[in-house]
């Protein structure tokens, strides 16, 4: 039973060795890691190549020519994972906002559900205490109110980027119809998953602010996500199981 962890990277040279070390320390059989690097100027891609040599057969790298976006990075990774026989595909960030320690529980829950979501906004979920009240409120409102109301979503954490997928789910999604490329990509995947009739489970997690480096969630990215929610609603209005 192959499990593949898909991690997009851009300037994560300081985080990559540590996050991969924690993944290996889980002791999960048949666990593999796939890095999709967007030509990071800090040398993340070179570090990934060195790790691929060190962990041959368990560690894979895809290099892209530039910063092409989160959505296309994940779709590239999902295609690779499906083509290489992964039964479970885990998506996560490299910056420790998603703790690898949750992965065993996610895999266990994925025996009963189609996708397991590491959720900040269900009972037991937490955000980093360093977040300001305003930042917390905006994130909560965007996920638990705005996106859910407009898109009729059941999940509470619409922009969650920490997920464990069964291969059958990703295999059923037409990736050519997924056009969002920023953080709203997560919202579009949540909408399509629910409309296709797959069952999701939200596992409460503690969401830590990134340990090293700067957040890539800029104000323009947030505004883009807000209006693209309406675009997603229209594009997938007729989608059925």
Residue pairs with C-beta under 8 A, 6 or more apart in sequence:
1 29
1 30
1 87
1 88
2 30
2 32
2 84
2 85
2 86
2 87
2 88
3 28
3 30
3 31
3 32
3 86
3 87
3 88
3 89
3 90
3 107
4 31
4 32
4 33
4 34
4 80
4 81
4 84
4 86
4 88
4 89
4 90
5 23
5 31
5 32
5 33
5 34
5 90
5 91
5 92
5 103
6 34
6 36
6 74
6 77
6 78
6 80
6 81
6 89
6 90
6 91
6 92
7 19
7 33
7 34
7 35
7 36
7 77
7 91
7 92
7 93
7 94
8 35
8 36
8 37
8 38
8 70
8 73
8 74
8 77
8 93
8 94
9 16
9 35
9 36
9 37
9 38
9 40
9 44
9 45
9 48
9 94
10 37
10 38
10 40
10 44
10 67
10 216
11 40
11 41
11 42
11 44
11 213
12 40
12 42
12 44
12 94
12 95
12 213
13 40
13 42
13 43
13 44
13 47
14 42
14 212
14 213
15 94
15 95
15 96
15 210
15 211
15 212
15 213
16 35
16 44
16 47
16 48
16 51
16 94
17 47
17 51
18 96
19 94
19 95
19 96
19 100
20 33
20 51
20 59
22 99
22 100
22 101
23 31
23 33
23 100
23 103
24 31
25 100
26 100
26 101
26 103
26 104
28 103
28 104
28 107
31 58
32 57
32 58
32 59
32 60
32 86
33 55
33 58
33 59
33 60
34 60
34 61
34 62
34 77
34 80
34 81
35 44
35 48
35 59
35 60
35 61
35 62
36 62
36 64
36 73
36 74
36 76
36 77
37 44
37 45
37 48
37 61
37 62
37 63
37 64
38 64
38 66
38 67
38 68
38 73
39 45
39 63
39 64
39 65
39 66
39 67
45 61
45 63
48 59
48 61
49 61
51 59
51 61
52 59
52 60
52 61
60 80
60 84
62 76
62 77
62 80
64 73
64 76
68 181
69 181
69 182
69 185
70 181
70 182
70 183
70 185
71 178
71 179
71 180
71 181
71 182
71 185
71 188
72 181
74 91
74 185
75 175
75 178
77 89
77 91
78 89
78 165
78 170
78 175
79 175
81 89
81 167
81 170
82 89
82 167
82 170
82 171
86 167
87 166
87 167
88 107
88 110
88 164
88 165
88 166
88 167
89 164
89 165
89 167
89 170
90 103
90 106
90 163
90 164
90 165
91 161
91 162
91 163
91 165
92 98
92 100
92 118
92 161
92 162
93 161
93 162
93 210
95 210
95 211
95 212
95 213
96 208
96 210
96 211
97 207
97 208
97 209
97 210
98 118
98 161
98 162
98 205
98 207
99 205
99 206
99 208
102 118
102 162
102 203
102 205
103 164
105 203
106 116
106 118
106 163
106 164
106 203
107 116
107 164
109 116
109 164
109 201
109 203
110 116
110 164
110 165
110 166
112 201
113 199
113 200
113 201
114 165
114 166
114 168
114 169
114 193
114 198
114 199
114 200
115 163
115 164
115 165
115 166
115 169
115 193
115 198
115 199
115 200
115 201
116 163
116 164
116 200
116 201
116 202
116 203
117 155
117 157
117 160
117 162
117 163
117 190
117 200
117 201
117 202
117 203
118 157
118 160
118 162
118 163
118 203
118 205
118 207
119 125
119 155
119 156
119 157
119 160
119 202
119 203
119 204
119 205
120 126
120 127
120 139
120 143
120 157
120 160
120 204
120 205
120 207
121 140
121 143
121 144
121 156
121 157
121 202
122 156
122 157
122 202
122 204
123 204
124 204
125 157
125 202
125 204
125 205
125 206
125 207
126 204
126 205
126 206
126 207
127 136
127 139
127 206
127 207
128 206
128 207
128 208
128 209
130 209
131 139
131 209
138 222
139 159
142 158
142 159
142 222
142 225
142 226
143 156
143 157
143 158
143 159
143 160
144 156
144 157
146 226
146 229
147 153
147 158
147 159
147 187
147 229
148 154
148 155
148 156
148 158
150 229
150 230
150 233
151 158
151 187
151 191
151 229
151 232
151 233
153 190
153 191
153 194
154 194
154 200
155 190
155 194
155 200
155 202
156 202
157 202
158 186
158 187
158 190
159 183
159 184
159 186
159 187
159 225
160 186
160 190
160 202
161 183
161 186
162 205
169 193
169 196
169 198
172 196
172 198
173 189
173 192
173 193
173 196
177 192
177 235
177 236
178 185
178 188
178 189
178 192
179 188
179 235
180 187
180 188
180 228
180 232
182 221
182 224
182 225
182 228
183 217
183 221
183 225
184 224
184 225
184 228
184 229
184 232
187 225
187 228
187 229
187 232
188 232
188 236
190 200
191 232
191 233
191 236
192 236
192 239
193 200
194 200
195 236
195 239
195 240
195 241
196 239
196 240
196 241
197 241
209 215
